[in-house]
Amino acid sequence: MRLSTAGMHRTSINSILEQQTRMAKTQEQVTTGKRFQSASEDPIAAARAAVLDRAMAENKQFTRNSNIVEARLNYEEQSLADVTSVLQYVRERALQGANSTLGADERRMLANDVRQQIQALVEIANRDDGNGEYLFAGTSTGAAPFAQGTTGVNYLGDMTNRVVRVSNSQSIADGHSGADVFMNISERNGVFRAGVTSTNTGSGTIDVGRVVNSTAWVADNYTLQFTSPTDWQVVDDTLPTANVIATGTGFTSGQSISFLGASVTITGAPATGDSFTIQPAQKTDMFAMLEELAVTLGSATTTSIDKATFQAQIGASIANLDQSLSRASLVRAEVGSRLNAIDLATDTRGAESVDLQSLLADLRDTDYAEAVSRLNQEYTGLQAAQAAYTKISQLSLFDYL
């Protein structure tokens, strides 16, 4: 085969240019630390890297979401701690007010103190998260959720909660609505409410009672009547005909009276014809509970019926405060669970990020040891090509003529 002088020169120069191109590419890999600069250089690796980039971006967004939710939940947890402090303080005032040695003026002072705590509770309920969004407004975070009305404190927020994704498989509510925390709390013992009839003439009073057998209890309106100072009967007031469902004799002060799985304790000396009501418990709110306590503390206790009514109501208020404290504790526990879930999600994302970065490094990052070794080889090849061209360029028939 015959080769022209121009062909020999062209082949040698192309070889040198190819060596320079490979060497330049390797040098770029070493300089930038990246195996490829465009998808065309390695389509498969570029496609896989794009998927991993999206996963990394999602993880970063989930981290931002977690930080926002965690901040709001921490604000809420502190608010719930303050709610608990207010309720415990008021409960101490209630126990103080239950002391029979206190006079009317002292109880009125306690009543004023309790009303001040209602305002403190409203302020806590209307706290924001530091970004201008109210903590207990549900999803209506732009307006204060609680307002004082003519009949008490009203909830103006909604009943829903925002749910934020903190991972591909987990979403967490960023708070509780005011209804979840402050409203719809079962009064007294949570099942029924017991009270003293205003027409009583004796000194008998009744405690909040309890359900000892929930399977036997039937929610209804009942009246505990004393047919004599020592004899009693429980009447189911269901219309149209009242029905006696339990009777007893030989009553003494402090005795428990049981019927249909419920038990109440009567203390004092009921008179013939005295009665006590037992009705299904209603739903109320923390603010109304505190106002009821304030009214009780400010009421007169001059007659025996006043004193009996006061003792029943103050006992009911203490039970109400216990219900409120239980609600605050329950919600606070839910907040703690959510914060724990965020911590676990954060740890999981951290581990995932390490794995994703490792996979991306395998796909994108330059293996410096291999690349430097290859660069040396390509440099040697370039030198050899250049040296060969130097020799070949001198080969010509004219040199031998």
PyMOL commands that set and color helices and strands:
alter all, ss='L'
color gray80, all
select helices_A, chain A and resi 5-32+39-41+43-97+104-125+178-182+286-297+304-364+368-392+397-400
alter helices_A, ss='H'
color red, helices_A
select strands_A, chain A and resi 146-149+152-155+163-167+170-173+185-186+192-196+205-206+210-211+222-226+232-236+243-248+255-259+262-267+275-280+283-284
alter strands_A, ss='S'
color yellow, strands_A
deselect
rebuild
show_as cartoon
